[in-house]
Amino acid sequence: MNKKTDGEAAREELKPDTRLGVGGRDPFAHHGYVNPPVYHASTLLYPTAEDFVARRGRYHYGRRGTPTSEALETAIRDIEGPACAGVALLPSGLAAISVALLSVLRSGQHVLVTDSCYGPTRTFCDTALARYGVATTYYDPLIGGRIAELMQPNTRAAFVEAPGSLSFEMQDIPAIAEAVHGKGALVLMDNTWASPLYFRALEKGVDLSIQSGTKYIGGHSDVMLGTVSANSKTWAGLHELVGTMGLCVGPDDMFLGLRGLRTMGVRLAQHHKSGLAVARWLEARPEVLRVLHPALESDPGHAIWKRDFTGACGLFSVVFKPVAEKAVYAFLNALTLYGIGASWGGYESLAIPFNCKSVRTATTWAPGGPAVRLHIGLEDVSDLIADLERGFAAMAAVK
Ligand SMILES: Cc1ncc(COP(=O)(O)O)c(C=O)c1O
């Protein structure tokens, strides 16, 4: 908040974009400076031996929290809404996923994971979780409430991601949550695509909501960060695990996260608008079989997206009519404004080829042609479309 007199009560009523601007700020605790200082800290000194022994004071040690970590946690908590009991900061999105899973699962238990999850989530389940005696069953992302049929007596959690990584299937999260909660288990979600700005996961039945802060929170492709937002059922376990494992984020990375968060609302609105414009243009191209983007009316997940989400980010996929692999590579290599590289959520556009076939175990990936994932950045849409036209010309030139 900007004034000494502003109270907590007023904050609840603020709109999300306003919360992004005020969350986690307390200027008059820092001489009036708008932004909180970046504390580079390990040791914290106590005035006396008695204070040290009694651990008196708000902070105790750099790893256990500083005003910098508290500012970012509070800001994220503010945008998650009142259902959020606490936020843990992790050094990457993948660390946020693995720590969230570890915080609820014990040896001998079982977890249900969507077949459309981010690839490394699956690797974590198949390796580390399996070694600790946790069994994973992958399920069809379109399963909805029928997930109840896959639940075993030892099923502790279901992991959802909507839309799916690369393939963009929409999951009916309220229906899944109702079925999973009905059997006494928890719901974890990778909510990186929509973020709490466009999908209020904790209010739709999710117990632990995960974001790769590397994407739109950072927003500039210059930081690795992960966040897990917990409700009152899951916060104590998450907080304890993060503390006992000694996990923390470097102060400059937290600062970049906090700085990015302030403009996330306007950036996401532009990614949404530009992404849809490019998606609609692609849909009308003769080379294109399908565009996988839940905000398009033609998308099979559109009704769920419209019911549960309030926006879309700049990430979606396109399936071409069958062409040779070298034609797809010619398309990608001809693009000058789209970088070829992993991750997304920065201000810049990206394009990568992909094929989910080898990683699916519960469903079959057969989209009908080769696929490319696009991230639509903040460049002018007409330039981005002109670049794609260049790509299609290069594709057509391949014999
Ligand atoms: C949907 C999704 N979740 C999580 C991650 C992992 O995030 P990070 O790269 O910060 O570990 C990614 C990364 O691309 C992702 O696409």
The ligand as an SDF file (V2000), in Angstrom:
LIG
                    3D

 16 16  0  0  0  0  0  0  0  0999 V2000
    3.6450  -26.0180  -17.5750 C   0  0  0  0  0  0  0  0  0  0  0  0
    5.0090  -25.9380  -16.9730 C   0  0  0  0  0  0  0  0  0  0  0  0
    5.1620  -26.1980  -15.6710 N   0  0  0  0  0  0  0  0  0  0  0  0
    6.3670  -26.1400  -15.0740 C   0  0  0  0  0  0  0  0  0  0  0  0
    7.4970  -25.8370  -15.7960 C   0  0  0  0  0  0  0  0  0  0  0  0
    8.8250  -25.8420  -15.1030 C   0  0  0  0  0  0  0  0  0  0  0  0
    9.2340  -24.5820  -14.7650 O   0  0  0  0  0  0  0  0  0  0  0  0
   10.7730  -24.2000  -14.5650 P   0  0  0  0  0  0  0  0  0  0  0  0
   11.3560  -24.1470  -15.9410 O   0  0  0  0  0  0  0  0  0  0  0  0
   10.7080  -22.9030  -13.8540 O   0  0  0  0  0  0  0  0  0  0  0  0
   11.3830  -25.2930  -13.7330 O   0  0  0  0  0  0  0  0  0  0  0  0
    7.3980  -25.5340  -17.1570 C   0  0  0  0  0  0  0  0  0  0  0  0
    8.6010  -25.1620  -17.9230 C   0  0  0  0  0  0  0  0  0  0  0  0
    8.6000  -25.0460  -19.1240 O   0  0  0  0  0  0  0  0  0  0  0  0
    6.1190  -25.6060  -17.7640 C   0  0  0  0  0  0  0  0  0  0  0  0
    5.9680  -25.3780  -19.0780 O   0  0  0  0  0  0  0  0  0  0  0  0
  1  2  1  0
  2  3  1  0
  2 15  2  0
  3  4  2  0
  4  5  1  0
  5  6  1  0
  5 12  2  0
  6  7  1  0
  7  8  1  0
  8  9  2  0
  8 10  1  0
  8 11  1  0
 12 13  1  0
 12 15  1  0
 13 14  2  0
 15 16  1  0
M  END
$$$$
